[in-house]
Amino acid sequence: MFTRIAENWASVCGVLMLTVQTASATQEAAITPVELRCEYLDRPLCVDVARPRLSWILKPVNTDARALKQTAYHILVATDAETLARGEGNLWDSGKVASAETVHIEYAGKPLAAMQRATWKVRIWDQADQPSAFSEPSWWAVGLRNEADWSGAQWIGDATPPPPVTPAHNGYHTELSNRADDPKWVQIDLGAPTRFDAVTLHPARPHDWSADVPGLMFPVKYRVLVGDAEDAAGAAVVADLTAAPQPNPGENAVTHRFPPVTARYVRLDVAQLGERNPGTFAAALAEMDVLDGDKIVSLGKPVTAKDSIEHNDWSTKNLTDGDRTSDKRRGYDPLPAPMLRKAFSTTAAPARAIVYATALGLYELRINGQRVGDHQLAPEWTDYHRRVQYQAYDVTALLRQGENVIGATLGDGWYAGEIGLTGLVPGGPPRAIYGRLPALLLKLELRHPDGSRQTIVSDASWKTTLDGPIRTNDLMDGETYDARRELPGWDKPGFDDAAWTPAQVRPAPSAALVAQPNEPIRITRDRAAASLAEPKPGVYVFDLGQNLVGWCRLRVTGDPGTTVTLRHAEVLNPDGTIYTANLRGAAQTDRYILKGGAEETFEPRFTYHGFRYVEVAGLPSAPSKDQLVARVLHSAAPETGEFDCSEPLLNKLWSNILWTQRSNLHSTPTDCPQRDERCGWMGDILAFAPTACFNMNMAAFFTKWLPDTRDAQADDGRFADFSPNPYDSNVRVSGVPAWGDAGVFVPWTAWEFYGDRRLLEAQYPAAVKWVEWIRSKNPDLLWKNARHNDYGDWLNADTLRLEGWPAKGAEVPKEVFATMFFARSTQLLSKMARVLGKNDDAARYEKLAADIRDAFNKAYVTPEGRIEGDTQAGYALALNFDLLPAALQGRAAARMVERFEPYGGQISTGFHSTVPLMLELTNRGYNSEAYRLVLNRKMPSWGYAIDHGATTVWERWDGYVEGRGFQDPGMNSFAHYAIGSVGEWMMKTIIGIQPDPSAPGFSRVILRPQPGPGLTWARGAYTSIRGRIGVAWQLEPGLFRMSVLIPPNVTATVFVPTDDPASVNEDGQPLDKVRGAEFLRKAGAAAVYELQSGTYTIEAKRGGP
């Protein structure tokens, strides 16, 4: 059987273990450089760093060769391919450089001008000092570095003004309570003693509630008090409705009249709250009027309250603003997508033509009737007040001699459309947080065969229209496309644009223009429908068989004006209709209006949806299953991880984790892709970053996103809860334990995987500010103060709604949780400083980390090793962060396992403690417990979700429970990667591939598979920045078999699980006697070897069956 596994392993990983290739007679070195990259990218067109870094992978000439190393390299960089082909490096000739390095090699040649292309190749010398041939050539091109490089390009858009704005309004809302009798009060200050004789309470009818409920949360029992003391001392009661519950007045105002009084303060004292939803209570009003006869004397007067919700269009100021309505802010509805065009002539077809473009909003370019590039949702999301990304495209093949046309369509996107959590800003707009109208910036640079240049830029000479087919577009709500409004030929020469209007030149934003440094959002695959159902007459539901993110391509034939509606959802109701309650305010709805005639194809451009199921209504006739195809859309970071084992449940779990990652990489690492949120939540990626790096090459992605975290950092050092943060981190959503700490954790994870010193250098000052801010607020080194939203170990098992499940006891006390992360961030900051050569900083933060550790132990840990809260999560985090004295670690690990007992042996951890629990179970001698948890199928578990149809990772352990149904739709995503962080444990423990802390970037690797109960074999691979690393193992009676693949220039520390090191062999020969292997030591139940590059097939004795 192991032979079969090895053969499959070779097929999966591209490793021909059982065959030997013959070296080319002309090849001298045993290795050759391939896969040349610049700043992680393959032939990037707009690099705007001054000293770009080059890298390559080493490929063995013979796949059975071992101990292959690079000892030197020689790089040539030239202005053109012809010069390079002659062996001339007229921009840079490095000469022979004695170095084993293959990544992050800085260009050290002549300065490069904007738009200049540099062509390069490399050769290497191997361990025998034999040179390879030069590699195939590659290139990079410089972007536009300053305003002058844009050659006078102007921001342009359509001149049509948007409709006027009216503010959003829900009214006043107390904070939530779990008790109906929790007393609340709200008070109007009339400014001076004022005569009045009535108070009118106007019930709320919130526009954004899950159901339309007039009078929602109207007080059930209350009094009206009047007086001249701000604290209501001596106040008189003018209306008392506390004797019996008052009925919900619905839409009708309730007026209390009384003999005229003169007073300054009018207080509503609520004794019994209304029910918001089961178990949650609050009071809400649209308006509260104080009247003297018919005159309102309270209009615009200040309001104070015991507490209030100041978001989602609720605010104390709404109580006296004269607006009794509950309505969305008007004037922000999506507008038709602007179309822009420019005709120009060329004297010859260009030798090279590059277009540089960006937008405030989204853009799609076309030239002479053809789409430009394969980027989607460009320029992607940044804080448009600070940075706007631009992209470059080679359009040489699209241009011709004579007349040409370049066209652009603009979408709302993150700039002008809806983005997550707009309700955080009281009275703020529901969309268009950054700006209302999209705009385009573009430069087309042509180089003609005679060496002359021609430049086309965006300016007032362009023509625009709003009369195109995209009538509305929004990332969350979807797109409406009216095919009757298509303008055939608008992007080609000869089109009559006389009815179009001149483009409006817009003021340039203050934000810096930067080249996009990572792989763009692309369509990476299509997925056909698995099945088709008709749950209601004329309503069809396509099942894609996989929860995914993107949009659909639909083929349809019908009469002009027929409207086909596509609604997207992750799961179904019991009756087979789509379940949309968990989408909250995100409509996820596309509409296509047919033009009629031949078959038509619809595919949106400026939206994306999270879905498995698509409801299609309005079709002229019953569809076939193949009429709809899903198009999968995400940031196209290369996929690097592979996993396969003998247990199908775990293979499905790995697939679910990967699909969830695909679904949440859209320029930022989002929390969820379907509901009206989709923010770059910091806490989620903190937990998931190692798994993310195993699954995909995240180096370029983090190069893009970590500046977002710095842009969003508050002036005092607080990292935001999510990045980008359009809501001003100085005011809100910042400074939270485990969320802000991502600004330290994530760059360190990137360092471990990619060894990118520049990334650490850029992030280090921000990380220092974060740690110093925490210390400034907590001089006793316990994070008790300034925890802001204080989410804690999010969605731990205290949030489960299961019969018989403990209501409390799973959550780490929040100040304990916070202090752990304070300590860990400080530890990592010290390590960062050491890497960067800041030794004084390193020593200072190392001492601070030790002091926090001491304070933690004194405050929260008993002499017996009990941690305050006594939770699985608390012990896991303390062990994982190395916060306990060595003498207590064993006791803490034992207690961690004991804490399974109150939960019937089940897991009780949340977002941040789940993977630490799994890792520490394995690290502390409880590996069988870790395997039991990952293979468990009882709620809560990964297996339960899979057995109930999950194809991605759920946000909640109990997102759906058989017999109970769905969890709270207010927060119940079915594509949320946080607890998918178990992927890190799967790769490190089951496959055994681990970064070596002593050698970031995988120049060294630890291979330590640790089989456990329930598995008989496993195989996997990780394609590091230095090449593919692989492990395959199988258990046989009395034997452990293992194959490993180590790429050239990489050394592995390999742990072979056996109690008998003498039995470890390859083909009957002791392993330490074979070429490339050296025995190091015995470590517990493993023999430890150092293996040089190559493929090894190892066998060892083992106990058990």
N, C-alpha and C positions, 0 to 999 in steps of 0.2 A: 504493500500500500504506500509506503514512503516513496518508492520510485514514482508512483503516480502523482503524489503530492509535489515532488520535486519537478516533475515534468510540467504539471499545471503551473507551478510557481514560475518556471522559466517562461511559460507562455504569458502569464499575467504580467510579469515584471520585465520581460524583455531580456532575460538572462538565460543564455544557452548553457545550462550546467553540464549537459551530457555530450556536447559536441565541442570540437576545437576548431576555431577558424585558423586559417593559414595566413601568416603575415605576408604582406606585399613585399616582393623582392626589393622594391625601391624604398621601403620604409626602414629607416635606421632606428629611430627611437621606438621604445615599446609602448608609448602613449602619444596621442595626438590631440591638439586642442580643437574643440567643437563648441557649438552653441554660444557664440560670442554675444555678449550683452553690454549695453551701456546704461548705467543707472538702473539696472535690473531689466531693462526693456530691450526688445529685439528691434533694432534699427529705428530708434525714436526720431521723430521729425522736429521736435521742439524741445531741446534740452536747454534750460536757462541757468544751470549752475556753472560757475566759472571754471571749475576743474572737474569735469565729469569723470566718473570712475568706470573702469573697464573690468570685465570678468569673462571667464570661460570655464568650460567643463573639460576634464581630461578623459579621453576615451581609450581604453586599452586596445592595442592592435590584436592581441590574442586574449580571448576571454578567460583562458586558464592561467594567465600570468599572475604572479603575486609580487607583493612588495614594490609596487610601481610608485615612483615618486617623481615629481618635478623638482629639478634643482636650479633651474634658471629659465628665464624667458627673454624674448626679444620682440618688441612691439614696433611696428612701422605704421605711421599715420600720414596720409597724403591728402592733397587737395582733390584728387580724382582717381578713378579706378586705373586709368592708364599709367599714371605715375607710380601707383602702388604696384602694378603688375611688373614694372621695370625694377622693382626692389628698392625704390626710393621712398624714404619717409621725409618729404619736404616740409611737413609740419612737425613731425617728431620721429626721431629714430632713437629708441631707448638704449640701443646697444644690448649686449648680453648682460642681464641683471641677475646676479646670484640670488635667487629667491624661490621658495616653494609656494608663494602666494598666487592664487588664481582669482581672487575676488578683491574688489575695492581698490584697484590699482589706479591711482590718480593720473590723469593726463597731465604731462609735464612739457608739452610742446609750445609752439608759438601761439600767441593769443588768437582766438577765433572771433571773427566778425559775426554780427547778427545774420542769420539765415545761411551761414556757411555750412557746407557739408564736409565732414571729415571721414575719409575712408580708411579702414585699418585692417590689419591682420597681425597674427602672432605666431611665433614658433616657440617651442620649449625644448629644454634638455632634460633627459630622464635621469634615473638614479645611476646609470652607467656613463653619464655625461655625453650621451648620444643625442644629437639634435633631431627634432622632427622636421618635416616639411612645414612651410607656412600654412596656416589655416586658410579656409575659404574666406574671402574678404567680407567684411561687414561695414557698417557706417552709422554715424549719428549726425544729426543736423542741429545747429544752434537755433534757438528761438528768437523772439523779439524781446530785448532786454530793457528797453525804456520807451518813453512816449515817442521820441523821435523815430524809433525803428518802425512805428506804425504808419509813418509817412502821411500824417495828416488825416488818418481815418477818424471818422466821427461816429458817435453813438446815434443811431437813427431808429425811428419807429413810425407808426401811423399817427397822423395828427388828430384823429377823432378823439375828442375829450371823453372821459368816462362819465357815467351818470353820477349825480350828486349822492353824497353819503348821509345816511341817517344812522344814529348810534344803536348798538344792540342794547337789549334791556331784558332782564328777568325780574329784578326787584331786589329785596333783601332776604337773606337766608342765614339762619344761625348755623353754627358748626353742628356736625352730626353727634348724636349720642346713642348709646345702646339702652337708654332708659327713657321711657315716656315722661316720667316725672322729674326729669333733670331741669331745674329752674333756669330760665333765660330771661333777659330783658333787653329792650332797645329803647332809646330815649332821644327825643327831639329837643334841642335847645333853641327857644324862640329869641334868644339874645337879650331879652329884657322882659319884665312882667308884662303880659299881654292878655287882653280880654278875649275869651272864646267860650263857645257853648256846645261844641260837638267834636267828636273824633270819628273819622271814617277809615275803616280798614278795607283795602282793596285786595282781594285774593290773587295769588299768583297763578299763572298758567304757563310754566316754563316751556319755551320753544324747543329746547334741546333735551327734554326728558324722553325716556324710552317709550312712554305712552302719553297721550294727550289727556291730562287730568286737570280740569278746572278746579281751583281751590286747593291744589296740592300743598300739603303741610300747613294748612290754615290752623292757627292755634285752637286746641280743643278746650282748654280751660285758661282763662286769663283775666287780668284786671287792668284798668286804665287809671294811672295815678298822676296827680298834678301837684306842683309845688315850686318852691324857689331855691331848694337845695339840690346841688348836682348829684349828691349821693342819695336823693329821695328821702332824706330824713324829714319827718313831719309831713310827708306828702299826703294829700287827701285822695281817697278812692272815689272816682266819679262814675265808674262802671265796674261791676263785679260779676264775672261770668265763670266763677270757680265752683259753683255748687253742683253743676252737672255738666257733662260733656256737651259741647255745642256742635250742631250739625255742620257739615261742610257746606258753605254757602255757594259753592260752585262758581259761577261767573258774577254773582251778585255781591256788590259792596255791602258792608255791614256798618251802619252808622249808630253811634251811641250819643244821644242828646242828654243834656243835663242843664241845670240852672247856670247862668253865666258865672264864670270864675275868671280871676286874673292871676296868672302864674307864668313863670319862665320855662319850666321843664314839663314835658309830657312824656310819661313813661308807660310803655306796654310791658306788663309783668306776666310772663307766660308760665303757668303752673303745670300744664300738660301739653306736650308737643304732639304734632301730627306725625303720622307714620309715613316715612319716605319710601321704604320698602321693608319687607319682613325683618324685624329686629333692629331697624335703624329709624331714629326719630329726629325731627327738627321742626322749626317753625319758619314760615316763609310768607312774605307779603309782596305784592307788586308796588304798593304805595300806602302811605299813612298820612291822611290829611287832618290838620287841626283847623277848625272853622269858627269864625265869628259870623253867625248868620250864614250867608252864602259865600262869604269871602274866606279864601284859604290863607291863613296867616303863617303857615309852616313852609310855604314853597321856598326851596333852596336853603333852608336852615340846616345847620350842622347836626349830625347824628352820631351818637356813641352807642355802644352795645357791650354786653358781657362778652360776646364773641360774634364773629360773622365770617362767612365765606366771601372772599374777595377775588373771585375768579368765576369763569364760565358765565359772565354777564350778571353776576350777583355782586352787590356792594351796598354798604350802609348809605352811601350817597344817593342810591337809587330810591330810597324811601321817601325823599322829599323833592325829587326832581321834576314832578309834574307829569311824568310818563307812567301811565297805568297799564301799559301794554307789556306783553312778553313776546319779544320778536327778535329775529336775527338782525344784525346790522345790515342795512340796505345799501345798495350801491356798490356792492363788492361781488355781485354775481359774475361768473365767468363771461368774458367777452369773446367775440369771434377772433380766431387766430389771424394776426396780420400776415399778409403775404407781401414780399418785397422783391423787386427785380431790377436788374441793370443790364442793358445791352451795351456791348462794346465790340470793337473790331481789332483784329490783329493782322499784321502784314504777312505772318507765316505761322505755321503750327509751332508752338514753343518746344524748345529742347527740354525745358523743365518748367513746371508751374506748381507753385505751392500756395495754398490758401490758408490763411490764419483767421480764425473766427472765434467769437464768443458771444454771449448774450446775457442780458439781465432777463432771466427766464430760460427758456429752452430754444434750441434752433435746429432746423434741418436744412441743409444746403442741397441745391440741385444746379447742375450745369448742363446746358443743351439737352434737357430732357432726362438726364440721369441723376440718380441720387449720388451724393458725395459721401464716401466713407461708410463705415458700418457702426459708428458710434451711435448710441441711443441716449436720450435725455441729457445731451451735452448742453452746457459745460459742467453739469453736475452741481452738487450742493457745497457751497462754502458760505461763510458769513460775508454777504455781499457788501457790508460796510467796510470790510477789511481786505478781502482778497476775492478776485474773480479769476477763475481758470480760463485759459484759452487752449484751443487745439489747432493742430496743423494737419493738412491732407495734401497728398500728392495728386494733382488733378491733370497731370500732363496729358494723359490719354483721353481726357474728356474735351479738350480744347482743339480748335481747328483754325485754319487760315480763314480770314473773313469775319463775318458777324458771329458773335457768341452771346449767350445770355447766362448770367448767374442769378439764381433766385434763392430766396430764403423764406421759410415759414417759421413763425415764432410761437412758442407755447408759454403758458403761465409758469409751470414748474414750481420750484421752491421759492422763486423770487416773488411772483405775483399770484400764485395759487395758494391753496390751503396746505399748511404744514401742521405738524402735531402740536396739540396742547395750546392753541391760540387763546383758550379761555383763561390762561394763567395771567393775562394782562387785563385788569378790570376795565371794561369799556373798550377794549382793543378790538381791532378788526378780526373777522373770522377767517380772513385770507389776506393775501397781499401784505404780509408783514414787512417785507423789505421795500416794496414799491408796487404801484398799481399797473403800470403799462410796460410790457416787454420792450426791449431794445436790442439792436444788433450792432456789433462792431466787427469789421472785416477788412482784411487786406489780401489781395491776390497779387502775387509776385510772379511775373513771367520772365524767363530768360530765353531769348530767341537764339536760333542757330548761329547768328552772326555775332553773338556776345552782347547784343543790346538788351535792355531791360524795359519792361512795361509794368506799371503798377495800377491796379484798380482798387479803390477804397470805398468804404461806405460813407456816403455824404448826401447832401440835399438833392443830388442829381438822380438818385434812385426814385422809383415809383412804388406806391403802396396801395393796398386795398384791404378792406375788411369783408369783402363780398365773396370770400372763398368758402369751401365746403366745411371746414372745421368751425362749427358754430360755438361750441364750448369745449374747454379742456381743463382738466384738473387731475393732479396726481392721484388724489384719493377718490374723487367722485366719478371720474371717467371722462369719456369724450363723446360728443355728439357730432356726427358727420353726415352732412346732407349732400349726397352725391349729385343731386340736381344742380347744385351750385358749383360743380367742378368747372374749372377754366382750362379746357384742353389747350395745350401748347403754351401756357403762360411762362414756362421755363425754357422756351425755345425761341430762336430767331423767328421774326415774322409775326409775332403776336401783336395784336392791336391793344395797346395799353392806354389809349387816349382817355378812357374813363377813370383811370387810376390817378391818384393824387401824388404830388411831390412828398417825399419823405420828410418827416419832421426831425430836425437835429435836436438831440437832447443833451443836457449838461452831462459832462463826464462824471462818473462817480468818483469818490475819493479813494476807493479801494485800489490796491495794487493789482496789476495784471500779472498773473503767473502762469507758466506752462503747466499743464496737467502732468504730474510726475508718475502716475500709475496707469495700469491697464484701464481702458474705458469700460463703461457699461455696454454690453453687447448682447445680442441674441446668441446664446451658446448651443441651443438644441431645440428641436421641435418635439412635441409629444402628441400622438394621436389619441383620440378618445377610446377608452376601454369599453364603455357601454353607453347606451342611450335609453332614457325612460321618458314616459309621459305621465307625470303624477297628477296633472289636471288637463282637461281638454285644451289642446292648443298650446300647452306649456311644456317645453321639452327640457330635460336635464341631461347634459353630457357629463359623464364621469371620466376624468382624465386618468384616474387610477393613481394619482400622485398629487399631494399638496405641493404647489409650486408658485412661482411668482413670474409675472409677465403679462401677456395679453393673448388674445385669440385672433386667428385668421379665419374668417367665415366666408364661405361661398354661398351665394343666394341668387335666385331669379324671381322677379315679381314685377308688379305694376309700379309706375312712378308714384312717389309719395308714400309707399308702404314703409312703415317704421318697424324695424326689428330691434328688439331690446335684449341686451346681454347683461345678466346680473351674475356676479361672481361670489362664491362662498366656499368656505373650507369644509363644511360638514352639512349633513342633511337633518331635517326634522324626521320624526318617526314616519310621517306620511309620504316621505320621499321628496318633499319640497326643500328648497335650500334654506338653511338656517343663517340668518343675517343679524341676529340681535347682538352678537359679539363684535360686529363691525362698528358699533356705536354710530358716529356721524358720518362714516365713510360710505358713500353710496356704492362704489365699485360697480358702476353701471355705464355701459357703452350703448349708444344708440346709432343705428345706421338707417338713413332714409334713402330708399332706392331711387335711382334715376330711371329704371325700367329698361326693358330690351333684353340684351344678351346677359349671360351669367356675370354677376358682379362679385368682386372680392373686397372685403372690408378688413382692415387691420389698423387699429389706432396707433398713434405715435407719441402722444404727450401725456401718458398716464401709465400706471402699472397697478396690478391687482395681486392679492394673495388668495389663491383658490385651488380647489380640486374639482369643484362642480361649477358648471356654467348653465344657468337657466336662460333659455332662448325663447322669447315670446314674439308673436307678430309675424311668424313665417307664413308665407303664402300657402305652403303645403308642408306635409310631414317631411322632416329631414332624414337623410341617411347619416350614419355615424361618422362618415369620412368628410362631411361638409365643414367640420370644425376641427382646427388643430391649435393646440396651445403652443405659444412661443415663449421659451424660458429666457429670462432677462436678469442679468446681474453683472456686477463688476467682475471682469473676466480675469481674475487672478488665476494663474496656472494651478491646476489640481495636482497635489503632490503625495497624497496618502492613499494607501491601499490596504484592505483588510479582508480576510476570509478565514473562516474556521469551521469546525465540525458542528457548531450549533447554529442553526438557521436564525434563531432569535437574535443572536449577536450580530450576524451579518445584516439583518434588517435594521437593528439599532444603528450600526455604522452608517448604513444608507440614509436612515432618517436624520442623523446628525449632519451629514454632508448636504443633504437637500435643504435642511434648515439653514445652514450657512449660506448656501447659494441664495436662499430666499431673503436673507438679511444683509447682503452686501450690495448696497446701491449708493456708492460714493461714501457713505458712512456705514459703520456697523450698527444696524438698527436693532431695536428690540423686537419688532414684529412688522410684517409687511402688509397687513390687511386692514386693521382698524385705523381710526383717525388719530394716529400717534406717529409711528414710524420715525422715531428720533434716534440719534446716536447715543443711546444710554450708556454711560460710562461703566456702571456697575456690571452690566451684562457682559461687556467685552472683557472686563477685568477677569471674570471667571472663565470665560471661554477662549481667551487668547492662545493658550498653548494648544488646545484642540484645533483652533483655527489655523495655526501655523503648521500643524501636522497635515491638515487637509489641503491647504493651499499655500502657495508662496505669497505670503502677506507682506513681504518687504516693501514693495512699491506702494501697496495700499496703505500701510502705516506711515510711509513717507508722506503721503497725502493727508492722512487723517490726524496725525499728531500735531501738525500746525493748527488744525481746527481746535484741538484742545487748548492750545496756547492762545488762540484768538478769543476763545470763550472764557479764559481765566479772568477772574475779578481782579481789580487793582490791588487788593490786599493779599492775594495769593490763592484764594479759593478756586479750585477747579469746578467747572459746571457739572450739573448732574447729567447733562447730555451735551454733546458737541457735534455740529455747531449749536450754539444757543442764541436764538434771535431775541431773547427776552431779558437781556442785560443781567449778567451774572453778578453785578454789584448789587442788584435789587432782589433777585429771586433765583431759585433752583441752582444753588451752588453750595459747596462746603459740606457735603454729606459723606460720612464714613463709608468706605468701600466703593463709592462712586467717584468722588474726587481722587481717591487713591489710584484709580486707573491711570492717572497722569504720571504715575511712577511705575506701577506694575507693568503696564503694557510696553513701554519702551524697554524695560528690562527683559521681558519675554522676547521682544524682537532682537535684542542683543544676544540672548542665548541661542536663538535660531539662526541669526544672520551675521552676527559679529560686526554690525554697522556702527562704527565709532561716531560718524557724523550725526547719526540719528540721536545718539546719547548726548553729544555735545549741544545739539539744538534744544533738547528737552531739559537738560540739566538745570538751567536757571529757574525754569518754571517749577520743577520738582523741588528745588530748594525753597522757593516761595511758599509752596504748599505745606511742607513740613514745618517751616518757621511760623506760618500762620496758625497751625494747630498748636504748636508749642506756646505761642503768644497768648492763646486763649485758655491754656491749661497748664499753668506753671507747676502744678503738682504731678504732671506727666500722665495723668489719667484723663482720658478724653470725656470729661463730664459736660463741658460747656461747648456751645456753638456747634451743635450737630445738625442744625437746620432741619431739613425734611426727615432726616433720621430714619431711613427705611429699614435698617437692620438687616438681618439675614432673610432676605425677601422671600415670601411665599414658602416659608418653612412649614412644617406639618401642623403647626397650630392653626393654620388657615384651612385645613381640610374639613369638609363637611361629610363625615362618614358616621354612620350609626355605631356607637360604642367606642369611637376614637377619642382619646384624651383631648380635652379642650385646651389645655395649657401644658407647658413643660418642654416644648421642643425649641422654643426661641431662646437664643443667647441673650441675656440682658444687654440692653443696647449700649450702655457705657462700657461693658466688658468687651463687646464686639468691636466698638469703636477703638478702644485702647489697643486691641490686637492689631488692627490695621495701622494705627499710628506707629506702633513698634515695627511692623513689617515694612512700611514705607521708609522709615528711617534706616532700617537695615539695608534696604535696596539702594537708598540714596548714598550711603557710605560706600557700597560696592561700585556705584556709578562713579563716584569721585575717585576711587582707586583706579578704575579703568582709565579715566581721563587724566591721570597724573596729578590730581589735586589732593595730595597726600595730607595736607593739614585739614582740609575739609573731611577727608575720609576718616581721619582719627577723631575729629570732633563728632561726626555723626555716628561713628561706631560707639563712642562713649555714650552719646545720647540714647542710642538704641539699647545699650546695656542698662542705662538708668531707667528707661521706660519698662524694660523687662523686669527689673527689680521692683519697680513701683507696682507693676501688674501682679507679680507674685505676692507681694505684701498685702495688697488690697483684695485680691480675688481668688487666691489659691490657699487652701488649708495645708497644714503640714503633712496631711495624708494624701495630698494630690487632688483633692476635690476642687473643681473650678466653679465659681459662683454661677448658678443656674443649673448646673449638673446635667448638661445636655450633650447628646451625641456631637452636635455641631461645635460646641465650645471646646471639647477635648480635641476634636479633629483640627480645628484652627490653631489651637495652642501648640499642638505637636507639629503641625505642618509649618508654622512660623517660627519654630524653635524658641518658644517662650518659656519653657519649663526647665528647671534644673534637671540634670541627668538622673539624679536619684528618684525623681518623681515621674519620669516619662513612662516607665513601665506600668506604674500604678494608674496613671492617667489613661493609657491605652486600654488597660483592663477595664477601667470604669466606662470608657467609651463603648466597649462591647456590652457591658452590663446594661447600658442604657437602651439597648434594643428591647429589653424585657417588657417595659411598660407599653410598647407598641407591637407586641406580639411578634417580635423578631424583625419588624419592618424598619425601613429608613425613616428618619424624621427631619432631615436636613433641608436647607433652603438653597438659594442661588449660589451663595458663596462658600458654603460648607460641604456641599455634596462631593465634589471631586477631592477636596482635602480628606474627607472621611474615607473614600475609596483608597486613596494613596497611602494614608496612614494605617489602614487595616493591613495592607500588603507590607508596608515598611516595618510594622511592629509585630509581625508574626501571626497575623490573622488573615492570611491570604484567602483561606477557604471561606471566611465570612464575606470577603469582598466578592468572591465568585458567587456565593449564594445570593447576594443582593442583586448583582447584575443579571443573574439568570432567573430571578424571582418573577412570577407572573401575577402575584396578588397585589391589589391596591394597598399602598402606593408603590409603584415600581415602573421602570421603563417597559417591562414586559407586559404589564396590564394595558398600557396605552397601545402597544403593538397588537395585542390580542383583540383590541377594540378598534382596529382599523387605522391606527396612526401611521402615517407615512412621513411625518416630520415630528420633531420634538415638541411636546406641549409646554405651555407656559406654567401651568399648574399640574401638580401630581394628579389632582382629581378634576381635570378639565371636563371629563365626562365619567360618570359612574353608572353602570348598568342598574336599572331600577330607580335611580334618582334623577338621571338626566344630566344636563349641563350645569356647570358652576356659574357663578355670577357673571352675566354677559358684559358687565362693565369692565371686566379684566379677565379675558379668557381666550387668549390666542392659542391656536393650534400649530403655530410655527414660531417657536421662541427658543433660542439655542442655549439658554443659561444652564439648565440641568443636563443639556447635551455635552457639557464639559467633561462628562465621564469618558468621552472619546480620548482625552489625554491619558486616563488610566488604561484604557484598552490598548493604546499603542505602546505605552511604557511597560505594561505588565503582561498582557497576553502576547503581543508581538515581541516586546522587549526592547524597542528602539527608544533610547533616551539621549537627550543632549548631554554632553560632558561639560560640567561647569568650568573645568580648567581650560577649555578650548572652545569658546563661542564660535558659532558658525559651522560646526560639525567638521572641523579639521580632525577632531577626535570624536568618537561616539561610544556610548555604552550600549552593549547588546545584552539584555538580561531578561529573557523570557521566563516567566514564572507560572507554569501551568497550575491549574486548580481543578477542583471537582467539576465535572460536567463537560469538559473538553478533552478530545483525544488528539486533535491536531489544530494548527493555526499557521497562517502565512500572511505576511504583510510587507509593505515597503514604504519608504519615505524618500522622496527625491529632494535631497538637500541642495543648497546652492553649490555644493562641491560634487554632486552626483548622487546616484541612486544607492540607497542602503536597504538591504533586505534581510529578512529572517523567515525561515520556515521550520517548523518542528512537528514531531509526531511522537506520541507515546505508544510503545509496544510492550508486551509482557517482559518486564525486567529491563527494558531498554528505553533510552531517550535518544531520539535522532534529531539532528538539527543541521540545517544548511544556512550559511550566512553569505551575504554579498557585501563587500566593502569596496567602495570606489577608489580609484587611484588617488594618491596623496592624502588618504584618510587612514587613520589607525583606530582600531576598535579594542576596547576592553570588553571581553566576552565572558559572561558568567554561564558556565555549563551546569545545570542543576543535577548534581550527583553527590552522593556521600563517599564516592570512591574515585578520587582524582586519577588513580593509576589506570582506571578503565577507560579514560577519555582517549579516543583514537580517531584517526581518519584512515579508512581502508585498512584497518588492522595495525597501523603504525601509531605509537603514542603521539598524541597531538603535539607535544612540545618538541618532537623530533622532526616534524614536517616543516617544509619551507614556509617561512612567514609567520610562524607561531612561537610564542614564548610563554612558559608557565610563570605566573606571578605569585599566586598564593591560593590557599583555601579560605573561603569566606562563608561560614555557616554551611549550608547544604549546597554549596556550589564550588566548583573549581574555576579559578579566574585566570584567563589568558590574555595576552596582548597579541592581536592578529594584525598583520599588515594587509594591504589591499589584496583583493582577490576573492575567489569563491571557495568556500570550505564546506565539506560534508562531514559532520561530526557525529560520533556515537559514544554513549556512555551508559554505564549501568545505573539503574535506579531501583528504589524499593517500590513496593506496591504492585498491583496487578498490571 
